[in-house]
Amino acid sequence: MNSQFDVVVIGSGLAGLAVALSVAEARRVAVICKRGAADGATDRAQGGIAAVFAAEDHFDRHVADTLTAGAGLCDAAITRSIVEEAPTSIEWLVAQGVAFTRDDASYHLTLEGGHSCRRIVHADDATGHEMHRVLARRAHALPNITLLEDHVAIELITCTAGGGNGSRCIGLYVLDVARSRVVTMAAAQTVIATGGAAGLYRHTTNPAGATGDGIAMAWRAGCSVANLEFIQFHPTSLHHPGADPFLISEAVRGEGGVLRLPPEAGKAAGLRFMPFHDPRAELAPRDVVARAIDHEMRTRNIACVHLDITGQPAEVVKRHFPTIHARCLALGIDMTHAAIPVAPAAHFTCGGIVVGRAGRTEVEGLYAVGEVACTGLHGANRLASNSLLECVAIGRAAGKDIVRQPQFVAQLPPPWPDRRVSATFEPAATTRCWRSLRQAMWSDVGIVRTTEGLHRARTRILELRHEALALAAGSAITRELIELGNGLEVASLIVESALSRHESRGAHHNGDHPPAKAPGRSTVLVPEVLDGSFPYRHGSSPPPSLFDFQAPRTCP
């Protein structure tokens, strides 16, 4: 019912595994994942990892491309630090056993939107799968790493550090799904690597578990969050009736794929429309391309557009995109002879928990790495293939920082105070709440927003939180209910962040506000400032969390 580790990593994606492998020689590590170890976003990543290797490329160029895509909100120092770390990050992955696609003696480099030259190192079109396969195998082989699948983090446990005003994380409560019990885990350092929150949207490229859990837990523990209004929508998600969400890599456009209007567009069918929206056409940053597709779909009343790479030789397409080709072929689409129907889908959370260069949060003993964190690299819109780079660079930096900390054994926190583990559970009610939340986020907090729509979403989320509270009062603690509570909390944070930005910038486009014309400031929400009024500023009292927890204790 309880356990002690030196380090607990919440999440088994690339960032979490990078931390675990970096500390495993010196620390006992638990890696917990709420489903299977490969069920996160890393395994789905196709395109690759951005790094300077081409003769005509240089760090200044990669930094400039990142700052341009980030629309004036990137941290320039952090950006340069991570960009210059990229070749070393690639070397570390290769040392672990990752097999990148090569072109003779060097890496084969592809081109993606927003990049001014070829710099995407990849493993065919299944880069994330290759990385995760290798790193997970390495983690399984190390005796100091314990991998716990079907374990859901419920809440971080904090205490007052040294009798002062600061707080320290001393562990967490975890639901062991298979045994229907709550485990109390003590840890000297806890690392949040839970991924983003794009799963809050009706249409998403993310796995089902991308419900913002880490952001919600960190917020409740006292961490600030930043830039949550910048939810990036990937322009080209496969649009096919009955098919599961599937990303069509940006590299398809980088290798010559063009966007055209479908037959449903009437006389305009077959028109290549991106040059009318941006001089960079299909290779513009993702926010630009997603808005252009959304505009064409809305104004022409069509459900999708077509991505056409039939101009390239069939053998080239099959060689570069074997995974995408096979997936499309299984649905009756031969991308070497026919266009792929695509539409935008929620893809990446550009903001997150505020951290420093080594992933440290404001709470002592608590780190955040990967998509869940806001390092300052992505600004208002992430540059393609910088996410895997950030996972490795910040994950390894966090690991090194943890190993430098004085080692001590964390005292076991008190047992889980809630006794509803064995109660009944109504999955249908939870499903209804999720359906309503995702529709509200898609309709009113989507690619193009309005102030009226954001207020409408705020009201609906408040209603759903009250429904969820009533549901939780008599229900067992389940993975589904934990995700719902966290999802509603993060949806509120996204809406409040969006309402506080009175401009259109990057991935946040509000039709009531003009485009930004100068560098801006990040949107930072601080728990202490908003306590008691956030996010319900129209007179209602804020409902409590779905679960009631003990007050912070004084650390021993």
SVG drawing of the C-alpha trace seen along z (x, -y; Angstrom):
<svg xmlns="http://www.w3.org/2000/svg" viewBox="-24 -46 54 52">
<polyline fill="none" stroke="black" stroke-width="0.4" points="0.0,0.0 3.0,-2.3 6.5,-2.5 9.7,-4.6 11.9,-5.7 14.6,-8.2 12.9,-9.5 9.4,-9.0 8.8,-9.9 5.1,-10.3 5.0,-9.4 6.9,-7.0 7.3,-9.0 10.6,-10.3 11.1,-13.1 10.3,-10.8 12.6,-8.0 15.4,-10.5 15.2,-11.5 15.0,-7.9 17.9,-6.7 20.0,-9.7 19.6,-9.0 19.4,-5.2 23.1,-4.7 22.8,-6.8 19.2,-6.7 16.3,-4.2 13.6,-5.2 10.0,-4.4 8.4,-5.3 4.6,-5.2 2.2,-5.4 -1.5,-5.4 -2.0,-2.9 0.7,-1.0 4.2,-2.3 3.9,-3.0 0.4,-4.6 1.7,-8.2 2.4,-10.8 6.0,-9.8 5.2,-6.5 3.0,-8.4 5.5,-11.0 6.4,-10.7 8.5,-13.5 11.7,-13.6 14.0,-15.7 15.4,-19.1 19.2,-19.5 21.9,-21.3 23.9,-18.9 23.6,-20.2 26.7,-22.0 24.6,-25.1 22.9,-25.1 24.1,-26.7 22.8,-27.3 21.8,-31.0 19.6,-29.8 17.8,-27.2 17.4,-29.8 15.9,-32.3 13.4,-29.8 12.3,-28.9 11.9,-32.5 9.9,-33.3 7.5,-30.4 7.1,-31.3 5.7,-34.7 7.6,-36.9 7.2,-34.8 10.2,-32.4 12.9,-32.8 15.9,-33.6 18.5,-32.3 16.7,-29.0 16.1,-28.6 19.8,-29.0 20.8,-26.6 18.4,-23.8 19.3,-24.3 23.0,-24.1 22.4,-21.0 20.7,-19.3 23.6,-17.4 24.6,-16.1 21.0,-15.0 21.1,-13.0 24.4,-11.5 23.0,-10.4 20.0,-8.8 22.3,-6.9 24.4,-5.7 21.2,-4.3 20.6,-2.3 18.2,-4.5 18.7,-3.8 18.1,-7.0 17.7,-6.9 21.0,-7.6 22.0,-8.9 25.4,-7.2 27.6,-8.2 25.4,-11.0 21.9,-11.4 19.1,-11.7 17.6,-15.2 14.1,-16.2 12.4,-19.6 9.3,-20.7 7.2,-23.8 8.9,-26.9 12.4,-25.5 14.6,-27.4 16.7,-24.3 16.8,-20.5 17.5,-19.7 15.0,-17.0 16.8,-13.8 14.3,-10.9 13.7,-7.2 11.7,-6.9 8.2,-8.2 8.1,-6.5 10.7,-8.4 8.9,-8.5 8.2,-4.7 11.8,-3.9 12.9,-6.2 10.4,-4.8 11.1,-1.2 14.8,-1.6 14.6,-3.7 11.8,-1.6 13.9,1.6 16.9,-0.1 14.8,-1.1 13.4,2.5 16.9,3.8 18.2,1.6 17.7,2.9 17.4,-0.6 14.3,-1.4 10.9,0.0 8.2,-0.5 4.6,-0.5 1.9,-0.4 -1.8,-1.0 -0.8,-3.3 -2.5,-6.7 -1.1,-9.7 -3.9,-11.2 -2.3,-14.0 1.1,-15.3 1.8,-15.5 3.5,-18.7 4.6,-20.0 5.9,-23.4 9.6,-23.4 11.7,-24.2 8.9,-26.0 8.9,-28.8 6.6,-29.9 8.0,-27.6 6.7,-24.1 8.3,-20.8 7.0,-17.8 7.5,-14.6 5.7,-12.1 2.3,-11.4 -0.8,-9.2 -1.2,-6.7 -4.1,-4.6 -3.1,-1.0 -5.8,-0.2 -5.4,3.6 -5.7,3.9 -8.2,1.0 -6.1,-0.5 -4.3,-3.7 -0.6,-3.5 1.3,-6.2 4.7,-6.8 7.5,-8.8 10.2,-10.4 13.0,-12.8 12.4,-14.1 9.2,-13.8 9.2,-14.4 6.1,-15.3 6.4,-14.0 2.7,-13.5 2.5,-15.2 0.0,-17.8 -3.8,-18.5 -4.8,-18.3 -7.0,-15.3 -9.5,-17.9 -10.6,-18.5 -13.1,-16.6 -10.6,-16.1 -7.0,-15.4 -3.9,-13.6 -3.1,-12.8 -3.7,-9.5 -6.7,-9.2 -4.6,-9.9 -3.6,-13.5 -5.9,-15.1 -3.6,-17.6 -3.1,-15.6 0.3,-16.9 -0.6,-20.5 -3.6,-20.1 -1.7,-18.4 1.1,-20.9 -1.4,-23.8 -3.1,-22.3 0.4,-21.9 1.1,-25.6 3.0,-25.8 2.4,-28.7 1.4,-27.8 2.1,-29.9 0.9,-30.3 -1.9,-27.7 -3.9,-29.6 -1.5,-28.4 -2.9,-25.0 -1.3,-24.1 -3.5,-22.5 -1.7,-20.2 -2.9,-21.1 -2.9,-17.6 -4.7,-14.9 -6.2,-12.1 -9.9,-12.7 -11.6,-9.4 -15.0,-8.1 -14.6,-5.6 -10.8,-5.8 -8.9,-6.5 -7.1,-9.8 -3.8,-9.6 -1.2,-12.3 0.0,-12.9 3.6,-14.0 4.6,-17.6 7.5,-15.9 5.0,-15.0 4.7,-18.7 8.4,-19.1 9.0,-16.5 6.7,-18.1 3.1,-17.5 0.7,-20.3 -2.7,-21.2 -5.6,-21.3 -9.4,-21.8 -11.4,-18.6 -14.2,-17.8 -16.8,-19.1 -15.4,-22.6 -17.1,-22.6 -15.4,-24.8 -12.5,-25.4 -11.8,-21.6 -8.1,-20.8 -7.0,-24.4 -3.7,-24.7 -4.8,-27.4 -1.9,-27.9 0.0,-30.4 -3.0,-32.7 -2.7,-32.6 1.1,-32.9 4.1,-33.2 5.7,-30.2 2.7,-28.2 2.6,-24.6 5.9,-25.3 4.5,-28.1 4.5,-27.5 1.7,-25.2 -0.6,-27.9 -0.7,-29.6 -1.4,-26.5 -4.1,-25.3 -5.9,-28.6 -5.8,-28.6 -7.3,-25.1 -9.9,-26.1 -10.8,-29.2 -11.2,-27.2 -13.3,-24.5 -15.6,-27.2 -16.1,-29.4 -16.6,-26.6 -18.6,-24.4 -16.3,-21.4 -15.2,-18.7 -11.6,-18.4 -8.9,-19.4 -6.6,-17.2 -2.9,-16.6 -1.4,-15.6 2.1,-14.1 1.4,-12.2 3.9,-14.5 6.7,-12.6 7.8,-9.1 5.9,-6.3 9.1,-4.6 10.3,-7.8 7.0,-8.2 7.0,-4.5 10.6,-4.7 10.2,-8.0 6.7,-7.3 6.2,-3.6 4.0,-3.9 1.7,-6.6 1.5,-4.7 0.5,-1.5 -2.0,-3.2 -3.7,-5.0 -3.6,-1.9 -5.4,0.1 -8.2,-2.5 -8.3,-2.3 -6.1,-5.3 -3.0,-4.9 -1.1,-8.1 1.2,-7.5 -1.7,-7.9 -4.4,-9.7 -4.6,-12.7 -5.0,-12.1 -8.1,-13.8 -6.9,-15.8 -8.2,-18.4 -6.6,-20.2 -6.7,-18.5 -5.5,-19.6 -1.9,-18.5 0.4,-20.2 0.3,-22.2 2.8,-25.0 2.5,-26.3 2.5,-24.4 4.1,-24.3 6.6,-27.1 10.1,-25.6 13.8,-26.6 16.5,-25.2 16.8,-22.0 13.1,-21.5 12.8,-22.7 9.4,-24.0 8.7,-26.6 8.0,-23.7 11.2,-22.2 11.7,-18.6 9.3,-18.8 10.4,-18.8 8.5,-19.0 9.8,-17.9 8.5,-17.5 5.2,-18.8 3.7,-19.4 6.3,-22.1 6.8,-25.6 10.5,-26.2 10.2,-29.2 11.3,-27.3 8.0,-27.2 6.5,-30.6 3.2,-31.1 3.6,-28.3 6.0,-25.4 8.4,-24.9 8.0,-21.5 10.3,-18.7 11.5,-20.9 9.4,-18.9 11.4,-15.7 14.5,-17.8 13.2,-19.6 12.2,-16.2 15.8,-14.9 17.6,-18.2 15.5,-19.1 15.0,-15.5 18.8,-14.9 19.3,-18.3 16.8,-17.4 18.4,-14.1 21.8,-15.7 20.3,-18.3 18.7,-15.5 21.9,-13.6 23.6,-16.7 21.1,-17.1 22.0,-15.7 20.6,-12.2 18.1,-11.5 15.3,-9.2 11.9,-10.9 9.7,-10.1 6.6,-8.2 3.6,-10.5 0.3,-9.6 -1.9,-7.1 -4.6,-8.1 -7.3,-9.9 -10.2,-9.1 -12.1,-5.8 -14.1,-5.6 -11.8,-3.2 -14.2,-0.3 -17.4,-2.3 -19.4,-1.9 -18.6,-3.8 -20.8,-5.1 -18.8,-5.1 -21.7,-6.4 -22.0,-9.6 -18.2,-10.2 -18.4,-9.6 -21.2,-12.2 -19.2,-14.8 -16.2,-14.2 -18.2,-14.4 -19.7,-17.7 -16.3,-19.1 -14.5,-18.1 -17.3,-19.6 -17.2,-22.9 -13.4,-23.1 -13.5,-22.4 -16.4,-24.8 -15.4,-27.7 -11.7,-27.3 -10.5,-26.1 -8.4,-27.3 -10.3,-30.6 -11.9,-32.0 -14.2,-34.8 -14.5,-36.5 -18.2,-35.5 -17.3,-31.9 -14.7,-31.8 -17.2,-33.1 -19.7,-30.5 -17.0,-27.8 -16.2,-29.1 -19.9,-28.8 -20.2,-25.3 -17.0,-24.1 -18.3,-25.4 -21.5,-23.5 -19.6,-20.3 -17.4,-20.8 -20.5,-20.8 -21.8,-17.7 -18.5,-16.0 -18.5,-16.9 -21.8,-15.3 -20.6,-12.2 -17.4,-11.9 -19.3,-12.2 -20.6,-8.7 -18.2,-7.1 -15.2,-5.0 -11.8,-6.6 -11.1,-5.5 -8.7,-6.4 -11.6,-7.9 -12.8,-10.1 -9.3,-11.3 -8.8,-12.3 -12.1,-14.1 -11.3,-16.2 -7.9,-17.1 -9.3,-17.8 -12.0,-20.2 -9.4,-22.0 -7.0,-22.5 -9.8,-23.4 -10.6,-26.2 -7.0,-27.4 -6.9,-27.4 -10.0,-29.5 -8.8,-32.0 -5.5,-32.3 -7.2,-32.9 -9.5,-35.5 -6.6,-37.4 -4.8,-37.8 -6.3,-40.8 -4.5,-40.1 -4.1,-37.4 -0.7,-35.7 0.6,-32.4 -1.7,-29.5 -4.2,-31.8 -6.4,-33.6 -9.2,-35.7 -11.4,-37.1 -12.3,-40.1 -8.6,-41.1 -6.1,-42.2 -2.9,-40.4 0.1,-41.2 2.7,-43.5 5.4,-43.4 7.0,-41.0 4.7,-40.3 4.6,-38.8 3.8,-35.3 0.5,-34.7 1.3,-33.5 -1.3,-32.3 -0.3,-32.0 -2.4,-29.9 -2.1,-32.3 -3.3,-35.3 -6.3,-33.5 -7.3,-31.5 -10.9,-32.1 -11.9,-33.7 -10.4,-31.6 -11.9,-30.8 -15.4,-31.9 -15.3,-35.7 -19.1,-36.1 -20.1,-35.7 -20.2,-31.9 -18.1,-30.3 -15.5,-28.0 -16.2,-24.3 -13.5,-22.3 -11.4,-19.7 -13.1,-16.3 -11.2,-14.9 -10.5,-16.4 -6.9,-16.1 -5.1,-16.7 -3.6,-20.1 0.1,-20.5 2.3,-19.3 5.5,-20.6 8.4,-18.6 10.4,-16.5"/>
</svg>
